[in-house]
């Protein structure tokens, strides 16, 4: 059974901008080049390409918001983590492409 929810980019953006999220609650699973192009201040980079080696760094005791470029890789990570027993997961719908628009940045 999948134990995660989708969160819309505007709701996620509001939580992040209001300082309601701790740095380890935002897990960015894009690759380093994508991270360098644009990322959210205070987020944690755990690239999908090495996620099998780093997934245990994801906190299991709080809600974690997983984000990628468009929401596909983050959904796969949410599925993987839920299979490992994690709860309180949120997939950011539309990924960084949708969230960055709230910052006035067009993510291509």
PDB file as gemmi writes it, atoms N, CA and C in Angstrom:
CRYST1    1.000    1.000    1.000  90.00  90.00  90.00 P 1                      
ATOM      1  N   UNK A   1       0.846  -1.195   0.000  1.00  0.00           N  
ATOM      2  CA  UNK A   1       0.000   0.000   0.000  1.00  0.00           C  
ATOM      3  C   UNK A   1       0.884   1.250   0.000  1.00  0.00           C  
ATOM      4  N   UNK A   2       0.587   2.162  -0.896  1.00  0.00           N  
ATOM      5  CA  UNK A   2       1.344   3.405  -0.981  1.00  0.00           C  
ATOM      6  C   UNK A   2       0.920   4.336   0.153  1.00  0.00           C  
ATOM      7  N   UNK A   3       1.914   4.895   0.830  1.00  0.00           N  
ATOM      8  CA  UNK A   3       1.630   5.781   1.963  1.00  0.00           C  
ATOM      9  C   UNK A   3       2.263   7.147   1.680  1.00  0.00           C  
ATOM     10  N   UNK A   4       1.688   7.839   0.752  1.00  0.00           N  
ATOM     11  CA  UNK A   4       2.114   9.210   0.495  1.00  0.00           C  
ATOM     12  C   UNK A   4       0.938   9.960  -0.097  1.00  0.00           C  
ATOM     13  N   UNK A   5       1.108  11.259  -0.125  1.00  0.00           N  
ATOM     14  CA  UNK A   5       0.072  12.101  -0.714  1.00  0.00           C  
ATOM     15  C   UNK A   5       0.731  13.035  -1.707  1.00  0.00           C  
ATOM     16  N   UNK A   6      -0.056  13.581  -2.574  1.00  0.00           N  
ATOM     17  CA  UNK A   6       0.414  14.621  -3.482  1.00  0.00           C  
ATOM     18  C   UNK A   6       0.132  15.961  -2.838  1.00  0.00           C  
ATOM     19  N   UNK A   7       1.056  16.888  -3.026  1.00  0.00           N  
ATOM     20  CA  UNK A   7       0.835  18.259  -2.581  1.00  0.00           C  
ATOM     21  C   UNK A   7       1.011  19.165  -3.794  1.00  0.00           C  
ATOM     22  N   UNK A   8       0.103  20.091  -3.934  1.00  0.00           N  
ATOM     23  CA  UNK A   8       0.149  21.025  -5.053  1.00  0.00           C  
ATOM     24  C   UNK A   8       1.292  22.022  -4.853  1.00  0.00           C  
ATOM     25  N   UNK A   9       1.882  22.506  -5.933  1.00  0.00           N  
ATOM     26  CA  UNK A   9       3.037  23.399  -5.814  1.00  0.00           C  
ATOM     27  C   UNK A   9       2.773  24.669  -5.015  1.00  0.00           C  
ATOM     28  N   UNK A  10       1.578  25.244  -5.135  1.00  0.00           N  
ATOM     29  CA  UNK A  10       1.298  26.476  -4.394  1.00  0.00           C  
ATOM     30  C   UNK A  10       1.240  26.215  -2.894  1.00  0.00           C  
ATOM     31  N   UNK A  11       0.666  25.091  -2.478  1.00  0.00           N  
ATOM     32  CA  UNK A  11       0.608  24.755  -1.047  1.00  0.00           C  
ATOM     33  C   UNK A  11       2.007  24.458  -0.508  1.00  0.00           C  
ATOM     34  N   UNK A  12       2.800  23.748  -1.294  1.00  0.00           N  
ATOM     35  CA  UNK A  12       4.174  23.459  -0.888  1.00  0.00           C  
ATOM     36  C   UNK A  12       4.983  24.757  -0.781  1.00  0.00           C  
ATOM     37  N   UNK A  13       4.853  25.625  -1.774  1.00  0.00           N  
ATOM     38  CA  UNK A  13       5.583  26.890  -1.792  1.00  0.00           C  
ATOM     39  C   UNK A  13       5.252  27.718  -0.551  1.00  0.00           C  
ATOM     40  N   UNK A  14       3.994  27.751  -0.200  1.00  0.00           N  
ATOM     41  CA  UNK A  14       3.578  28.522   0.965  1.00  0.00           C  
ATOM     42  C   UNK A  14       4.225  27.969   2.239  1.00  0.00           C  
ATOM     43  N   UNK A  15       4.227  26.661   2.416  1.00  0.00           N  
ATOM     44  CA  UNK A  15       4.869  26.060   3.591  1.00  0.00           C  
ATOM     45  C   UNK A  15       6.359  26.405   3.630  1.00  0.00           C  
ATOM     46  N   UNK A  16       7.013  26.291   2.490  1.00  0.00           N  
ATOM     47  CA  UNK A  16       8.448  26.555   2.423  1.00  0.00           C  
ATOM     48  C   UNK A  16       8.751  28.027   2.711  1.00  0.00           C  
ATOM     49  N   UNK A  17       8.011  28.932   2.108  1.00  0.00           N  
ATOM     50  CA  UNK A  17       8.271  30.360   2.267  1.00  0.00           C  
ATOM     51  C   UNK A  17       7.900  30.873   3.654  1.00  0.00           C  
ATOM     52  N   UNK A  18       6.969  30.223   4.311  1.00  0.00           N  
ATOM     53  CA  UNK A  18       6.592  30.632   5.665  1.00  0.00           C  
ATOM     54  C   UNK A  18       7.519  30.036   6.715  1.00  0.00           C  
ATOM     55  N   UNK A  19       8.530  29.304   6.270  1.00  0.00           N  
ATOM     56  CA  UNK A  19       9.498  28.723   7.194  1.00  0.00           C  
ATOM     57  C   UNK A  19       8.948  27.575   8.018  1.00  0.00           C  
ATOM     58  N   UNK A  20       7.927  26.909   7.511  1.00  0.00           N  
ATOM     59  CA  UNK A  20       7.303  25.821   8.255  1.00  0.00           C  
ATOM     60  C   UNK A  20       7.956  24.466   7.995  1.00  0.00           C  
ATOM     61  N   UNK A  21       8.994  24.446   7.157  1.00  0.00           N  
ATOM     62  CA  UNK A  21       9.680  23.197   6.843  1.00  0.00           C  
ATOM     63  C   UNK A  21      11.136  23.277   7.279  1.00  0.00           C  
ATOM     64  N   UNK A  22      11.610  22.214   7.885  1.00  0.00           N  
ATOM     65  CA  UNK A  22      13.016  22.120   8.257  1.00  0.00           C  
ATOM     66  C   UNK A  22      13.802  21.662   7.030  1.00  0.00           C  
ATOM     67  N   UNK A  23      15.108  21.976   6.956  1.00  0.00           N  
ATOM     68  CA  UNK A  23      15.892  21.609   5.777  1.00  0.00           C  
ATOM     69  C   UNK A  23      15.826  20.131   5.398  1.00  0.00           C  
ATOM     70  N   UNK A  24      15.797  19.238   6.375  1.00  0.00           N  
ATOM     71  CA  UNK A  24      15.774  17.820   6.023  1.00  0.00           C  
ATOM     72  C   UNK A  24      14.389  17.326   5.622  1.00  0.00           C  
ATOM     73  N   UNK A  25      13.408  18.218   5.590  1.00  0.00           N  
ATOM     74  CA  UNK A  25      12.069  17.834   5.162  1.00  0.00           C  
ATOM     75  C   UNK A  25      11.867  17.987   3.659  1.00  0.00           C  
ATOM     76  N   UNK A  26      12.749  18.704   2.972  1.00  0.00           N  
ATOM     77  CA  UNK A  26      12.637  18.886   1.526  1.00  0.00           C  
ATOM     78  C   UNK A  26      13.758  18.080   0.878  1.00  0.00           C  
ATOM     79  N   UNK A  27      13.376  16.983   0.231  1.00  0.00           N  
ATOM     80  CA  UNK A  27      14.346  16.102  -0.415  1.00  0.00           C  
ATOM     81  C   UNK A  27      14.236  16.289  -1.924  1.00  0.00           C  
ATOM     82  N   UNK A  28      15.304  16.775  -2.517  1.00  0.00           N  
ATOM     83  CA  UNK A  28      15.372  17.016  -3.954  1.00  0.00           C  
ATOM     84  C   UNK A  28      16.107  15.826  -4.575  1.00  0.00           C  
ATOM     85  N   UNK A  29      15.443  15.088  -5.463  1.00  0.00           N  
ATOM     86  CA  UNK A  29      16.043  13.881  -6.035  1.00  0.00           C  
ATOM     87  C   UNK A  29      16.562  14.102  -7.457  1.00  0.00           C  
ATOM     88  N   UNK A  30      16.688  15.362  -7.857  1.00  0.00           N  
ATOM     89  CA  UNK A  30      17.273  15.647  -9.173  1.00  0.00           C  
ATOM     90  C   UNK A  30      18.771  15.411  -9.122  1.00  0.00           C  
ATOM     91  N   UNK A  31      19.402  15.505 -10.251  1.00  0.00           N  
ATOM     92  CA  UNK A  31      20.851  15.309 -10.352  1.00  0.00           C  
ATOM     93  C   UNK A  31      21.581  16.629 -10.058  1.00  0.00           C  
ATOM     94  N   UNK A  32      22.870  16.551  -9.704  1.00  0.00           N  
ATOM     95  CA  UNK A  32      23.621  17.762  -9.328  1.00  0.00           C  
ATOM     96  C   UNK A  32      23.555  18.898 -10.351  1.00  0.00           C  
ATOM     97  N   UNK A  33      23.569  18.576 -11.643  1.00  0.00           N  
ATOM     98  CA  UNK A  33      23.499  19.640 -12.666  1.00  0.00           C  
ATOM     99  C   UNK A  33      22.170  20.381 -12.583  1.00  0.00           C  
ATOM    100  N   UNK A  34      21.110  19.639 -12.332  1.00  0.00           N  
ATOM    101  CA  UNK A  34      19.789  20.258 -12.202  1.00  0.00           C  
ATOM    102  C   UNK A  34      19.722  21.111 -10.939  1.00  0.00           C  
ATOM    103  N   UNK A  35      20.308  20.616  -9.874  1.00  0.00           N  
ATOM    104  CA  UNK A  35      20.382  21.329  -8.590  1.00  0.00           C  
ATOM    105  C   UNK A  35      21.125  22.649  -8.767  1.00  0.00           C  
ATOM    106  N   UNK A  36      22.255  22.598  -9.485  1.00  0.00           N  
ATOM    107  CA  UNK A  36      23.051  23.802  -9.713  1.00  0.00           C  
ATOM    108  C   UNK A  36      22.276  24.845 -10.517  1.00  0.00           C  
ATOM    109  N   UNK A  37      21.440  24.388 -11.422  1.00  0.00           N  
ATOM    110  CA  UNK A  37      20.641  25.283 -12.261  1.00  0.00           C  
ATOM    111  C   UNK A  37      19.643  26.076 -11.418  1.00  0.00           C  
ATOM    112  N   UNK A  38      18.953  25.396 -10.504  1.00  0.00           N  
ATOM    113  CA  UNK A  38      17.984  26.041  -9.627  1.00  0.00           C  
ATOM    114  C   UNK A  38      17.618  25.063  -8.518  1.00  0.00           C  
ATOM    115  N   UNK A  39      17.597  25.559  -7.288  1.00  0.00           N  
ATOM    116  CA  UNK A  39      17.112  24.733  -6.178  1.00  0.00           C  
ATOM    117  C   UNK A  39      16.542  25.631  -5.089  1.00  0.00           C  
ATOM    118  N   UNK A  40      15.814  25.015  -4.204  1.00  0.00           N  
ATOM    119  CA  UNK A  40      15.221  25.742  -3.091  1.00  0.00           C  
ATOM    120  C   UNK A  40      16.216  25.822  -1.948  1.00  0.00           C  
ATOM    121  N   UNK A  41      16.397  27.000  -1.440  1.00  0.00           N  
ATOM    122  CA  UNK A  41      17.267  27.202  -0.285  1.00  0.00           C  
ATOM    123  C   UNK A  41      16.787  26.316   0.862  1.00  0.00           C  
ATOM    124  N   UNK A  42      17.702  25.621   1.462  1.00  0.00           N  
ATOM    125  CA  UNK A  42      17.369  24.782   2.607  1.00  0.00           C  
ATOM    126  C   UNK A  42      16.935  23.374   2.269  1.00  0.00           C  
ATOM    127  N   UNK A  43      16.911  23.038   0.988  1.00  0.00           N  
ATOM    128  CA  UNK A  43      16.539  21.673   0.623  1.00  0.00           C  
ATOM    129  C   UNK A  43      17.767  20.766   0.642  1.00  0.00           C  
ATOM    130  N   UNK A  44      17.529  19.469   0.675  1.00  0.00           N  
ATOM    131  CA  UNK A  44      18.602  18.481   0.722  1.00  0.00           C  
ATOM    132  C   UNK A  44      18.643  17.732  -0.597  1.00  0.00           C  
ATOM    133  N   UNK A  45      19.804  17.669  -1.219  1.00  0.00           N  
ATOM    134  CA  UNK A  45      19.968  16.957  -2.488  1.00  0.00           C  
ATOM    135  C   UNK A  45      20.345  15.508  -2.218  1.00  0.00           C  
ATOM    136  N   UNK A  46      19.499  14.592  -2.685  1.00  0.00           N  
ATOM    137  CA  UNK A  46      19.769  13.155  -2.665  1.00  0.00           C  
ATOM    138  C   UNK A  46      19.413  12.631  -4.056  1.00  0.00           C  
ATOM    139  N   UNK A  47      20.338  12.746  -5.022  1.00  0.00           N  
ATOM    140  CA  UNK A  47      20.029  12.404  -6.416  1.00  0.00           C  
ATOM    141  C   UNK A  47      19.502  10.974  -6.576  1.00  0.00           C  
ATOM    142  N   UNK A  48      18.563  10.829  -7.491  1.00  0.00           N  
ATOM    143  CA  UNK A  48      17.987   9.523  -7.758  1.00  0.00           C  
ATOM    144  C   UNK A  48      19.056   8.521  -8.192  1.00  0.00           C  
ATOM    145  N   UNK A  49      20.061   8.980  -8.930  1.00  0.00           N  
ATOM    146  CA  UNK A  49      21.102   8.079  -9.431  1.00  0.00           C  
ATOM    147  C   UNK A  49      21.889   7.397  -8.311  1.00  0.00           C  
ATOM    148  N   UNK A  50      21.920   7.989  -7.131  1.00  0.00           N  
ATOM    149  CA  UNK A  50      22.631   7.380  -5.996  1.00  0.00           C  
ATOM    150  C   UNK A  50      21.709   7.153  -4.804  1.00  0.00           C  
ATOM    151  N   UNK A  51      20.401   7.194  -5.053  1.00  0.00           N  
ATOM    152  CA  UNK A  51      19.441   7.121  -3.957  1.00  0.00           C  
ATOM    153  C   UNK A  51      19.503   5.804  -3.192  1.00  0.00           C  
ATOM    154  N   UNK A  52      19.860   4.728  -3.856  1.00  0.00           N  
ATOM    155  CA  UNK A  52      19.959   3.438  -3.175  1.00  0.00           C  
ATOM    156  C   UNK A  52      21.036   3.459  -2.092  1.00  0.00           C  
ATOM    157  N   UNK A  53      21.994   4.360  -2.215  1.00  0.00           N  
ATOM    158  CA  UNK A  53      23.062   4.489  -1.224  1.00  0.00           C  
ATOM    159  C   UNK A  53      22.752   5.535  -0.147  1.00  0.00           C  
ATOM    160  N   UNK A  54      21.777   6.399  -0.392  1.00  0.00           N  
ATOM    161  CA  UNK A  54      21.550   7.534   0.515  1.00  0.00           C  
ATOM    162  C   UNK A  54      20.161   7.586   1.135  1.00  0.00           C  
ATOM    163  N   UNK A  55      19.258   6.706   0.742  1.00  0.00           N  
ATOM    164  CA  UNK A  55      17.863   6.821   1.180  1.00  0.00           C  
ATOM    165  C   UNK A  55      17.694   6.775   2.690  1.00  0.00           C  
ATOM    166  N   UNK A  56      18.627   6.160   3.393  1.00  0.00           N  
ATOM    167  CA  UNK A  56      18.503   6.085   4.855  1.00  0.00           C  
ATOM    168  C   UNK A  56      18.731   7.449   5.517  1.00  0.00           C  
ATOM    169  N   UNK A  57      19.182   8.445   4.748  1.00  0.00           N  
ATOM    170  CA  UNK A  57      19.337   9.798   5.276  1.00  0.00           C  
ATOM    171  C   UNK A  57      18.000  10.533   5.362  1.00  0.00           C  
ATOM    172  N   UNK A  58      16.971   9.988   4.740  1.00  0.00           N  
ATOM    173  CA  UNK A  58      15.649  10.602   4.771  1.00  0.00           C  
ATOM    174  C   UNK A  58      15.048  10.354   6.154  1.00  0.00           C  
ATOM    175  N   UNK A  59      14.649  11.408   6.854  1.00  0.00           N  
ATOM    176  CA  UNK A  59      14.083  11.211   8.191  1.00  0.00           C  
ATOM    177  C   UNK A  59      12.756  10.456   8.136  1.00  0.00           C  
ATOM    178  N   UNK A  60      12.613   9.506   9.032  1.00  0.00           N  
ATOM    179  CA  UNK A  60      11.401   8.695   9.065  1.00  0.00           C  
ATOM    180  C   UNK A  60      10.399   9.195  10.097  1.00  0.00           C  
ATOM    181  N   UNK A  61      10.786  10.221  10.858  1.00  0.00           N  
ATOM    182  CA  UNK A  61       9.950  10.670  11.968  1.00  0.00           C  
ATOM    183  C   UNK A  61       9.224  11.987  11.709  1.00  0.00           C  
ATOM    184  N   UNK A  62       9.196  12.432  10.451  1.00  0.00           N  
ATOM    185  CA  UNK A  62       8.500  13.680  10.124  1.00  0.00           C  
ATOM    186  C   UNK A  62       8.017  13.624   8.683  1.00  0.00           C  
ATOM    187  N   UNK A  63       7.151  14.536   8.328  1.00  0.00           N  
ATOM    188  CA  UNK A  63       6.691  14.614   6.948  1.00  0.00           C  
ATOM    189  C   UNK A  63       7.843  15.077   6.065  1.00  0.00           C  
ATOM    190  N   UNK A  64       8.018  14.378   4.952  1.00  0.00           N  
ATOM    191  CA  UNK A  64       9.089  14.692   4.008  1.00  0.00           C  
ATOM    192  C   UNK A  64       8.451  15.018   2.664  1.00  0.00           C  
ATOM    193  N   UNK A  65       8.884  16.123   2.070  1.00  0.00           N  
ATOM    194  CA  UNK A  65       8.394  16.580   0.774  1.00  0.00           C  
ATOM    195  C   UNK A  65       9.449  16.247  -0.266  1.00  0.00           C  
ATOM    196  N   UNK A  66       9.089  15.390  -1.226  1.00  0.00           N  
ATOM    197  CA  UNK A  66      10.034  14.931  -2.237  1.00  0.00           C  
ATOM    198  C   UNK A  66       9.741  15.675  -3.532  1.00  0.00           C  
ATOM    199  N   UNK A  67      10.815  16.215  -4.134  1.00  0.00           N  
ATOM    200  CA  UNK A  67      10.653  17.022  -5.337  1.00  0.00           C  
ATOM    201  C   UNK A  67      11.708  16.631  -6.368  1.00  0.00           C  
ATOM    202  N   UNK A  68      11.326  16.726  -7.639  1.00  0.00           N  
ATOM    203  CA  UNK A  68      12.253  16.526  -8.754  1.00  0.00           C  
ATOM    204  C   UNK A  68      11.932  17.615  -9.783  1.00  0.00           C  
ATOM    205  N   UNK A  69      12.217  17.388 -11.038  1.00  0.00           N  
ATOM    206  CA  UNK A  69      11.963  18.418 -12.046  1.00  0.00           C  
ATOM    207  C   UNK A  69      10.478  18.574 -12.373  1.00  0.00           C  
ATOM    208  N   UNK A  70       9.779  17.434 -12.540  1.00  0.00           N  
ATOM    209  CA  UNK A  70       8.378  17.492 -12.965  1.00  0.00           C  
ATOM    210  C   UNK A  70       7.437  16.614 -12.159  1.00  0.00           C  
ATOM    211  N   UNK A  71       7.940  15.877 -11.186  1.00  0.00           N  
ATOM    212  CA  UNK A  71       7.087  15.075 -10.310  1.00  0.00           C  
ATOM    213  C   UNK A  71       7.090  13.582 -10.566  1.00  0.00           C  
ATOM    214  N   UNK A  72       7.821  13.125 -11.569  1.00  0.00           N  
ATOM    215  CA  UNK A  72       7.839  11.698 -11.893  1.00  0.00           C  
ATOM    216  C   UNK A  72       8.837  10.944 -11.015  1.00  0.00           C  
ATOM    217  N   UNK A  73      10.064  11.424 -10.960  1.00  0.00           N  
ATOM    218  CA  UNK A  73      11.074  10.761 -10.125  1.00  0.00           C  
ATOM    219  C   UNK A  73      10.710  10.838  -8.655  1.00  0.00           C  
ATOM    220  N   UNK A  74      10.163  11.967  -8.237  1.00  0.00           N  
ATOM    221  CA  UNK A  74       9.778  12.103  -6.830  1.00  0.00           C  
ATOM    222  C   UNK A  74       8.663  11.125  -6.464  1.00  0.00           C  
ATOM    223  N   UNK A  75       7.757  10.866  -7.386  1.00  0.00           N  
ATOM    224  CA  UNK A  75       6.706   9.885  -7.130  1.00  0.00           C  
ATOM    225  C   UNK A  75       7.313   8.490  -6.968  1.00  0.00           C  
ATOM    226  N   UNK A  76       8.293   8.153  -7.791  1.00  0.00           N  
ATOM    227  CA  UNK A  76       8.967   6.857  -7.676  1.00  0.00           C  
ATOM    228  C   UNK A  76       9.686   6.737  -6.330  1.00  0.00           C  
ATOM    229  N   UNK A  77      10.295   7.819  -5.876  1.00  0.00           N  
ATOM    230  CA  UNK A  77      10.975   7.821  -4.576  1.00  0.00           C  
ATOM    231  C   UNK A  77       9.956   7.662  -3.446  1.00  0.00           C  
ATOM    232  N   UNK A  78       8.824   8.338  -3.546  1.00  0.00           N  
ATOM    233  CA  UNK A  78       7.774   8.176  -2.533  1.00  0.00           C  
ATOM    234  C   UNK A  78       7.305   6.729  -2.485  1.00  0.00           C  
ATOM    235  N   UNK A  79       7.143   6.114  -3.637  1.00  0.00           N  
ATOM    236  CA  UNK A  79       6.720   4.710  -3.682  1.00  0.00           C  
ATOM    237  C   UNK A  79       7.777   3.830  -3.011  1.00  0.00           C  
ATOM    238  N   UNK A  80       9.042   4.043  -3.353  1.00  0.00           N  
ATOM    239  CA  UNK A  80      10.131   3.265  -2.774  1.00  0.00           C  
ATOM    240  C   UNK A  80      10.172   3.417  -1.257  1.00  0.00           C  
ATOM    241  N   UNK A  81      10.120   4.649  -0.774  1.00  0.00           N  
ATOM    242  CA  UNK A  81      10.194   4.887   0.663  1.00  0.00           C  
ATOM    243  C   UNK A  81       8.982   4.318   1.400  1.00  0.00           C  
ATOM    244  N   UNK A  82       7.811   4.391   0.769  1.00  0.00           N  
ATOM    245  CA  UNK A  82       6.632   3.816   1.422  1.00  0.00           C  
ATOM    246  C   UNK A  82       6.777   2.299   1.534  1.00  0.00           C  
ATOM    247  N   UNK A  83       7.400   1.678   0.553  1.00  0.00           N  
ATOM    248  CA  UNK A  83       7.655   0.238   0.616  1.00  0.00           C  
ATOM    249  C   UNK A  83       8.666  -0.106   1.702  1.00  0.00           C  
ATOM    250  N   UNK A  84       9.498   0.851   2.076  1.00  0.00           N  
ATOM    251  CA  UNK A  84      10.470   0.654   3.145  1.00  0.00           C  
ATOM    252  C   UNK A  84       9.876   0.988   4.517  1.00  0.00           C  
ATOM    253  N   UNK A  85       8.590   1.333   4.543  1.00  0.00           N  
ATOM    254  CA  UNK A  85       7.923   1.592   5.809  1.00  0.00           C  
ATOM    255  C   UNK A  85       7.777   3.046   6.196  1.00  0.00           C  
ATOM    256  N   UNK A  86       8.204   3.949   5.326  1.00  0.00           N  
ATOM    257  CA  UNK A  86       8.068   5.376   5.619  1.00  0.00           C  
ATOM    258  C   UNK A  86       6.608   5.791   5.467  1.00  0.00           C  
ATOM    259  N   UNK A  87       6.160   6.664   6.338  1.00  0.00           N  
ATOM    260  CA  UNK A  87       4.861   7.308   6.218  1.00  0.00           C  
ATOM    261  C   UNK A  87       5.110   8.800   6.158  1.00  0.00           C  
ATOM    262  N   UNK A  88       4.091   9.584   6.053  1.00  0.00           N  
ATOM    263  CA  UNK A  88       4.273  11.037   6.062  1.00  0.00           C  
ATOM    264  C   UNK A  88       5.054  11.569   4.887  1.00  0.00           C  
ATOM    265  N   UNK A  89       4.863  10.972   3.716  1.00  0.00           N  
ATOM    266  CA  UNK A  89       5.563  11.418   2.517  1.00  0.00           C  
ATOM    267  C   UNK A  89       4.640  12.271   1.658  1.00  0.00           C  
ATOM    268  N   UNK A  90       5.206  13.277   1.010  1.00  0.00           N  
ATOM    269  CA  UNK A  90       4.434  14.119   0.101  1.00  0.00           C  
ATOM    270  C   UNK A  90       5.214  14.317  -1.192  1.00  0.00           C  
ATOM    271  N   UNK A  91       4.581  13.988  -2.294  1.00  0.00           N  
ATOM    272  CA  UNK A  91       5.152  14.192  -3.617  1.00  0.00           C  
ATOM    273  C   UNK A  91       4.713  15.566  -4.118  1.00  0.00           C  
ATOM    274  N   UNK A  92       5.667  16.406  -4.489  1.00  0.00           N  
ATOM    275  CA  UNK A  92       5.344  17.752  -4.980  1.00  0.00           C  
ATOM    276  C   UNK A  92       4.933  17.638  -6.452  1.00  0.00           C  
ATOM    277  N   UNK A  93       3.646  17.816  -6.714  1.00  0.00           N  
ATOM    278  CA  UNK A  93       3.082  17.701  -8.057  1.00  0.00           C  
ATOM    279  C   UNK A  93       3.689  18.768  -8.972  1.00  0.00           C  
ATOM    280  N   UNK A  94       4.116  18.347 -10.138  1.00  0.00           N  
ATOM    281  CA  UNK A  94       4.682  19.293 -11.106  1.00  0.00           C  
ATOM    282  C   UNK A  94       6.132  19.615 -10.861  1.00  0.00           C  
ATOM    283  N   UNK A  95       6.668  19.198  -9.727  1.00  0.00           N  
ATOM    284  CA  UNK A  95       8.079  19.353  -9.410  1.00  0.00           C  
ATOM    285  C   UNK A  95       8.578  20.784  -9.424  1.00  0.00           C  
ATOM    286  N   UNK A  96       9.869  20.887  -9.627  1.00  0.00           N  
ATOM    287  CA  UNK A  96      10.530  22.190  -9.600  1.00  0.00           C  
ATOM    288  C   UNK A  96      10.024  23.104 -10.713  1.00  0.00           C  
ATOM    289  N   UNK A  97       9.598  22.533 -11.829  1.00  0.00           N  
ATOM    290  CA  UNK A  97       9.070  23.351 -12.924  1.00  0.00           C  
ATOM    291  C   UNK A  97       7.861  24.151 -12.464  1.00  0.00           C  
ATOM    292  N   UNK A  98       7.017  23.551 -11.638  1.00  0.00           N  
ATOM    293  CA  UNK A  98       5.824  24.241 -11.143  1.00  0.00           C  
ATOM    294  C   UNK A  98       6.148  25.145  -9.961  1.00  0.00           C  
ATOM    295  N   UNK A  99       6.986  24.672  -9.048  1.00  0.00           N  
ATOM    296  CA  UNK A  99       7.302  25.442  -7.845  1.00  0.00           C  
ATOM    297  C   UNK A  99       8.088  26.702  -8.173  1.00  0.00           C  
ATOM    298  N   UNK A 100       9.035  26.608  -9.104  1.00  0.00           N  
ATOM    299  CA  UNK A 100       9.899  27.746  -9.413  1.00  0.00           C  
ATOM    300  C   UNK A 100       9.126  28.944  -9.956  1.00  0.00           C  
ATOM    301  N   UNK A 101       7.976  28.710 -10.547  1.00  0.00           N  
ATOM    302  CA  UNK A 101       7.162  29.811 -11.062  1.00  0.00           C  
ATOM    303  C   UNK A 101       6.737  30.753  -9.942  1.00  0.00           C  
ATOM    304  N   UNK A 102       6.587  30.226  -8.736  1.00  0.00           N  
ATOM    305  CA  UNK A 102       6.222  31.064  -7.583  1.00  0.00           C  
ATOM    306  C   UNK A 102       7.370  31.981  -7.178  1.00  0.00           C  
ATOM    307  N   UNK A 103       8.566  31.658  -7.642  1.00  0.00           N  
ATOM    308  CA  UNK A 103       9.757  32.439  -7.343  1.00  0.00           C  
ATOM    309  C   UNK A 103      10.120  33.348  -8.520  1.00  0.00           C  
ATOM    310  N   UNK A 104       9.268  33.336  -9.554  1.00  0.00           N  
ATOM    311  CA  UNK A 104       9.523  34.149 -10.736  1.00  0.00           C  
ATOM    312  C   UNK A 104      10.607  33.563 -11.617  1.00  0.00           C  
ATOM    313  N   UNK A 105      10.861  32.265 -11.486  1.00  0.00           N  
ATOM    314  CA  UNK A 105      11.892  31.596 -12.264  1.00  0.00           C  
ATOM    315  C   UNK A 105      11.239  30.592 -13.181  1.00  0.00           C  
ATOM    316  N   UNK A 106      11.609  30.626 -14.451  1.00  0.00           N  
ATOM    317  CA  UNK A 106      11.068  29.654 -15.405  1.00  0.00           C  
ATOM    318  C   UNK A 106      12.062  28.514 -15.557  1.00  0.00           C  
ATOM    319  N   UNK A 107      11.684  27.363 -15.039  1.00  0.00           N  
ATOM    320  CA  UNK A 107      12.527  26.167 -15.082  1.00  0.00           C  
ATOM    321  C   UNK A 107      12.237  25.425 -16.363  1.00  0.00           C  
ATOM    322  N   UNK A 108      13.227  25.341 -17.240  1.00  0.00           N  
ATOM    323  CA  UNK A 108      13.015  24.692 -18.542  1.00  0.00           C  
ATOM    324  C   UNK A 108      13.296  23.222 -18.484  1.00  0.00           C  
TER     325      UNK A 108                                                      
END                                                                             
